[in-house]
């Protein structure tokens, strides 16, 4: 019996706070369901959180693969295929994915990035926004393409940068917005609607 829900995998590398927000949102009439939380770090704190939320977990330690990203991703793909995954949500997944992997999941993989893209692709986004003297900062959910932090934008949330803000204070104030934006975008995207969400 098919319920028509999109079977969703969430990929994490750390504590998994966005993963937790996504899992908690996928209930009732939500068009997606969390069926797997996958990490490249067997010690990632988010794996224990996922198990508490009754979501199956799996870890593929990237370290034994060294620089062989293709072999690492082949193992990820095997696990995703076995779980019959429809959608992938990257939630603090700190491995750069190869063009081959992103092509396989084109139109079916989302990421959240802590900046107002196209500004500040890559790392240290909070510090870079402060160094640039920006008056606002935020987060973006986008489709994943072969180019880092570059796919079509599906949603953004903004905060005002206050005098005295530090990278840590910005990150802390942004996190609750990330936890609202990502579930809102996923709900819309899983229903086939790619129009952007702005908070």
C-alpha positions, -999 to 999 in steps of 0.1 A, spaced: 0 0 0 16 33 -11 8 64 9 26 85 -17 49 101 8 83 112 -4 108 89 13 134 114 27 170 109 38 187 135 59 225 137 57 244 151 86 279 154 99 274 169 134 247 176 160 218 175 136 197 204 149 183 210 114 177 173 110 157 172 142 136 202 130 129 184 97 121 151 113 96 167 137 79 185 109 73 154 87 40 143 103 3 144 97 -5 158 62 32 165 54 40 151 19 74 136 30 85 112 57 120 107 73 131 72 66 169 75 71 195 97 88 229 91 73 262 105 85 298 105 73 309 104 110 299 74 132 303 97 162 280 125 150 257 136 178 227 138 154 227 100 150 216 95 187 190 122 183 176 105 152 174 71 170 154 89 198 131 101 171 127 65 159 144 72 125 167 45 112 204 57 110 235 47 92 271 59 91 296 57 63 329 68 78 346 89 51 381 85 66 389 50 53 382 63 18 409 89 19 406 112 -11 385 86 -31 352 106 -30 337 84 -57 341 52 -37 327 69 -6 297 82 -26 291 48 -42 286 34 -7 262 63 2 243 56 -31 240 19 -22 225 27 12 201 54 -3 190 30 -30 184 2 -5 162 26 15 143 36 -17 150 73 -11 130 99 -31 145 131 -16 178 140 2 181 169 26 216 179 35 216 193 70 252 202 80 267 175 58 303 186 56 315 166 26 317 182 -9 298 160 -33 311 151 -67 293 162 -99 284 126 -106 265 123 -73 248 156 -76 237 148 -112 222 115 -100 200 135 -75 193 165 -96 160 181 -86 158 158 -56 184 171 -32 182 202 -9 207 220 13 206 247 39 234 272 39 240 299 65 242 330 43 219 349 19 231 333 -12 246 341 -37 267 358 -10 293 339 10 294 304 -5 315 280 15 326 283 51 328 310 78 297 328 65 289 347 98 324 361 101 324 371 64 291 389 67 304 409 97 337 417 80 318 430 49 299 454 72 265 439 61 234 451 78 215 418 73 224 382 73 204 350 69 201 315 56 191 299 23 176 266 13 186 257 -23 186 228 -47 220 211 -48 239 212 -81 275 204 -90 286 240 -81 291 245 -43 262 264 -27 249 275 -61 216 257 -70 182 273 -75 171 292 -43 140 277 -27 138 299 4 155 325 25 152 339 60 168 372 72 180 387 104 193 422 111 229 424 121 231 442 155 260 463 168 282 441 188 272 409 170 299 382 167 300 352 144 288 331 174 259 354 183 248 356 146 249 318 143 228 314 175 202 339 164 200 324 129 195 288 140 158 292 151 151 307 116 169 278 99 147 254 119 116 272 106 127 278 70 140 243 61 108 224 71 87 251 53 107 247 21 107 209 23 69 207 28 64 228 -4 91 211 -24 79 176 -15 45 186 -28 60 196 -62 61 234 -56 94 251 -62 83 286 -55 106 302 -29 96 307 8 107 339 24 106 344 62 
